[in-house]
């Protein structure tokens, strides 16, 4: 008997939320009264008027995402309205704050309902969008690595390699053999499951998903030259505006004002991962931002305050735009009809 979808979504939400709560606990468990005071001082020293330009930039990034998705949908022969597409994107973001990735289905459902477009067509374009975003995120990581080879090498030599050497030094031959056997067993089980359940519903869904990804990506090649360059333009705009939001965020606190674009790029890369791991990045986003800023000699309490400020600003913007979109969608379409 299959699990009800509502219960599955609740369990998924609780699982992702528990990761966020774990990160909050890890960030707070070793803090001293002095650390708490430094966090409080950092919060009080912030120039929160800068949230206004950050919000404007954020709205621009979401608008670019809606326009880019609209171009992709046009390759399927449909032309949804700009406002409906933007509203659908924002409702999707709002749902994602509850259950990661469920928002992608929600935005397709919203647009399918109001624009009378087959949902499967929209899901194909959405998957293509996400595949492209993953490629962009990989590119951001690569740029970060190339721009900061000195920091990366120092971090690996002082933090990663010594820890690995210590672990290996304390591991005897029997432990190493056990580890290798476990790895081989896991690989064997995965291969067996793929072969054994190749005709199962899950395997069929995975193959269908991969086909959808490829079809969606190939749909980019169906664009005429003008639309293709607009598509690339909006893709670049999305990530540049994400970067600009973080740079404006640096200006908010006196202790981070000296940080530049390179540092913002690193925070952007790791912060994007945090948004995938927990609902809306709660707990994980501030934790990863704090650990990232340690690379640039920003004290832990300052990094924590900065991470929570940026997370709160992003969450507030998505909540406001998502709720407004949810309320305004039926009103806008009633007026249009």
C-alpha positions in Angstrom: 0.0 0.0 0.0 1.5 3.3 -1.1 1.9 6.2 1.3 -0.5 9.1 0.8 1.0 12.0 -1.0 0.1 14.5 1.8 1.9 12.3 4.4 4.9 11.9 2.2 5.2 15.7 1.7 4.9 16.2 5.5 7.6 13.6 6.2 9.8 15.2 3.5 9.3 18.6 5.1 10.2 17.3 8.5 13.3 15.6 7.2 14.6 18.7 5.5 13.6 20.9 8.5 15.5 18.6 10.9 18.6 19.3 8.8 18.1 23.0 9.2 17.5 22.7 13.0 20.6 20.5 13.3 22.7 23.2 11.6 21.2 25.9 14.0 22.2 23.7 17.0 25.7 23.1 15.6 26.1 26.9 15.2 24.9 27.7 18.7 26.2 24.9 20.9 29.7 26.2 21.4 28.9 29.9 21.6 30.0 31.8 24.7 28.3 34.8 26.3 30.9 37.0 24.5 30.0 35.4 21.2 26.3 36.1 21.8 27.2 39.8 22.6 29.2 40.1 19.4 26.3 38.7 17.3 23.9 41.2 19.0 26.4 44.1 18.4 26.7 43.1 14.7 22.9 43.0 14.3 22.6 46.5 15.9 25.4 47.9 13.7 23.7 47.0 10.4 22.5 49.6 7.9 19.1 48.1 7.1 18.2 50.8 4.6 20.3 48.8 2.1 17.6 46.1 2.2 15.6 48.4 -0.1 18.1 48.3 -3.1 18.7 44.6 -2.3 14.9 44.0 -2.6 14.8 45.8 -5.9 17.7 43.7 -7.3 16.0 40.6 -6.0 12.7 41.4 -7.8 14.8 42.0 -10.9 16.3 38.5 -10.6 12.9 36.9 -10.2 11.5 38.8 -13.2 14.5 37.7 -15.3 13.7 34.1 -14.3 10.1 34.4 -15.3 11.0 36.0 -18.7 13.6 33.3 -19.3 11.1 30.6 -18.5 8.6 32.3 -20.8 11.1 32.1 -23.7 11.6 28.4 -23.0 7.8 27.8 -23.0 7.5 29.5 -26.3 9.6 26.7 -27.9 6.6 24.4 -27.1 4.3 26.7 -29.0 2.7 28.5 -26.0 2.9 32.1 -25.0 1.8 32.8 -21.4 1.4 36.3 -20.1 4.4 37.9 -18.3 2.5 38.6 -15.1 1.1 35.1 -14.9 4.5 33.6 -15.4 6.0 35.9 -12.8 3.2 35.1 -10.3 3.7 31.4 -10.9 7.4 31.6 -10.3 6.9 33.4 -7.0 4.2 31.0 -5.8 6.7 28.2 -6.6 9.3 29.9 -4.5 6.9 30.3 -1.7 5.9 26.6 -1.8 9.6 25.6 -1.9 10.1 27.3 1.5 7.8 24.6 2.9 8.9 21.6 0.9 12.0 21.9 -1.3 11.4 21.1 -5.0 7.6 20.8 -4.6 7.5 24.4 -5.6 8.7 23.5 -9.1 5.6 21.4 -9.6 3.4 24.1 -8.0 4.5 26.8 -10.4 3.9 24.5 -13.4 0.4 23.7 -12.0 -0.4 27.4 -11.5 0.6 28.4 -15.0 -1.1 25.4 -16.5 -4.3 26.4 -14.7 -4.4 30.0 -15.7 -2.8 29.8 -19.2 -4.4 26.5 -20.3 -1.0 24.9 -21.1 -0.5 21.2 -20.7 1.3 20.6 -17.4 3.7 18.0 -18.9 5.0 20.6 -21.4 5.7 23.0 -18.6 7.4 20.4 -16.5 9.7 19.6 -19.3 10.8 23.3 -19.6 11.1 23.5 -15.8 13.4 20.5 -15.7 15.5 22.1 -18.5 15.7 25.3 -16.4 16.9 23.4 -13.4 19.4 21.5 -15.4 20.8 24.8 -16.7 20.8 26.3 -13.2 22.8 23.3 -12.0 25.3 23.9 -14.9 25.5 27.6 -13.9 26.1 26.7 -10.2 28.9 24.4 -11.3 30.4 27.2 -13.3 30.2 29.5 -10.3 32.1 26.9 -8.2 34.7 26.6 -10.9 35.2 30.4 -11.1 35.5 30.6 -7.3 38.1 27.9 -7.4 40.2 29.5 -10.2 40.0 33.0 -8.6 41.0 31.8 -5.2 43.5 29.0 -5.7 45.7 30.4 -2.9 42.8 30.3 -0.4 41.6 26.9 -1.5 45.1 25.4 -1.3 45.7 26.9 2.1 42.4 25.5 3.4 43.1 22.1 2.0 46.7 22.0 3.4 45.7 23.3 6.9 42.2 21.9 7.5 41.4 19.0 5.1 44.6 17.0 4.6 45.7 17.1 8.2 42.3 15.7 9.3 42.5 13.0 6.7 46.1 12.1 7.6 45.0 11.8 11.3 42.1 9.6 10.5 44.3 7.3 8.3 47.1 7.3 10.8 44.7 5.9 13.5 43.2 3.4 11.1 44.7 -0.1 11.0 44.8 -2.4 8.1 41.6 -4.3 9.3 39.6 -1.0 9.4 40.8 0.0 5.9 39.8 -3.5 4.5 36.3 -3.2 6.2 35.8 0.3 4.6 36.8 -1.0 1.2 34.4 -4.0 1.6 31.6 -1.7 2.6 32.2 0.5 -0.5 32.3 -2.5 -2.8 29.1 -3.9 -1.2 27.2 -0.6 -1.6 28.3 -0.4 -5.2 27.2 -4.0 -5.8 23.8 -3.4 -4.2 23.2 -0.3 -6.3 24.0 -2.2 -9.5 21.9 -5.1 -8.5 18.9 -2.9 -7.7 19.2 -1.1 -11.0 19.2 -4.4 -12.9 16.6 -6.1 -10.7 14.0 -3.3 -10.8 14.7 -1.9 -14.2 11.0 -2.4 -15.1 9.6 -0.9 -11.8 7.6 2.3 -11.6 10.4 4.1 -9.9 13.0 3.2 -12.6 10.5 4.1 -15.4 9.9 7.5 -13.7 13.6 8.1 -13.4 14.1 7.3 -17.1 11.1 9.5 -18.0 12.6 12.3 -15.9 16.0 12.0 -17.7 14.2 12.0 -21.1 12.4 15.1 -20.0 15.6 16.8 -19.0 17.2 16.0 -22.4 14.1 17.2 -24.3 14.0 20.4 -22.3 17.6 21.1 -22.9 17.3 20.3 -26.6 14.3 22.8 -26.7 16.9 25.6 -26.1 18.3 24.7 -29.5 14.9 25.2 -31.1 15.0 28.9 -30.4 15.6 31.4 -33.1 18.8 33.5 -32.8 17.1 36.5 -31.2 15.3 34.5 -28.5 18.4 32.4 -27.8 20.4 35.5 -27.0 17.6 36.9 -24.9 17.6 33.5 -23.1 21.3 33.8 -22.4 20.9 37.4 -21.4 18.3 36.6 -18.7 20.4 33.6 -17.5 23.4 35.9 -16.9 21.1 38.6 -15.4 19.8 36.1 -12.8 23.2 35.2 -11.5 24.6 38.7 -11.7 21.7 40.0 -9.7 22.1 37.2 -7.1 25.7 38.3 -6.8 24.8 42.0 -6.5 22.3 41.2 -3.7 25.1 39.6 -1.7 27.5 42.5 -2.4 24.9 45.0 -1.2 24.5 42.7 1.9 28.3 43.1 2.6 27.8 46.8 2.8 25.2 46.3 5.5 27.7 45.5 8.2 30.8 47.5 9.0 32.8 44.3 9.5 32.0 43.0 6.0 32.1 46.2 3.9 35.7 45.5 2.8 34.7 42.2 1.1 34.3 42.2 -2.6 32.8 40.4 -5.6 35.1 37.3 -5.3 33.9 36.8 -1.7 30.3 37.4 -2.7 30.7 34.7 -5.5 31.9 32.2 -2.9 29.0 32.9 -0.6 26.6 32.7 -3.5 27.9 29.2 -4.5 27.7 27.7 -1.0 24.5 29.6 -0.2 22.8 28.1 -3.3 23.6 24.6 -2.0 22.1 25.5 1.4 18.8 26.5 -0.3 18.6 22.9 -1.7 19.3 21.1 1.5 16.6 22.6 3.9 13.3 24.4 3.4 14.2 28.0 2.3 17.8 27.3 3.5 16.7 27.7 7.2 19.6 26.9 9.5 21.9 25.6 6.8 22.2 28.9 4.9 23.5 31.0 7.9 25.7 28.1 9.0 27.4 27.7 5.6 27.8 31.5 5.2 29.4 31.7 8.6 31.9 28.9 7.8 32.6 30.5 4.4 33.4 33.9 5.8 35.9 32.3 8.2 38.1 31.8 5.1 38.2 35.6 4.8 39.0 36.2 8.5 35.5 37.3 9.4 34.9 36.3 13.0 32.3 33.5 13.6 29.7 35.7 15.4 29.9 38.4 12.6 29.5 35.7 10.0 26.6 34.2 11.8 24.9 37.6 12.0 25.5 38.3 8.3 24.2 34.9 7.3 21.0 35.4 9.3 20.5 38.9 7.9 20.8 37.8 4.3 18.6 34.7 4.9 16.0 36.8 6.6 16.0 39.4 3.8 15.6 36.7 1.1 12.9 34.9 3.0 11.0 38.1 3.6 11.1 39.1 -0.1 10.0 35.6 -1.3 7.2 35.5 1.4 5.9 39.0 0.4 6.1 38.4 -3.4 4.7 34.9 -3.0 1.7 35.9 -1.0 1.0 38.9 -3.2 1.2 36.6 -6.3 -1.0 34.0 -4.7 -3.7 36.7 -3.9 -3.4 38.7 -7.1 -3.4 35.7 -9.6 -7.2 35.2 -9.6 -7.9 38.9 -9.5 -5.6 39.6 -12.5 -7.0 36.7 -14.5 -10.6 37.7 -13.7 -9.9 41.2 -15.0 -8.2 39.7 -18.1 -11.2 37.6 -18.8 
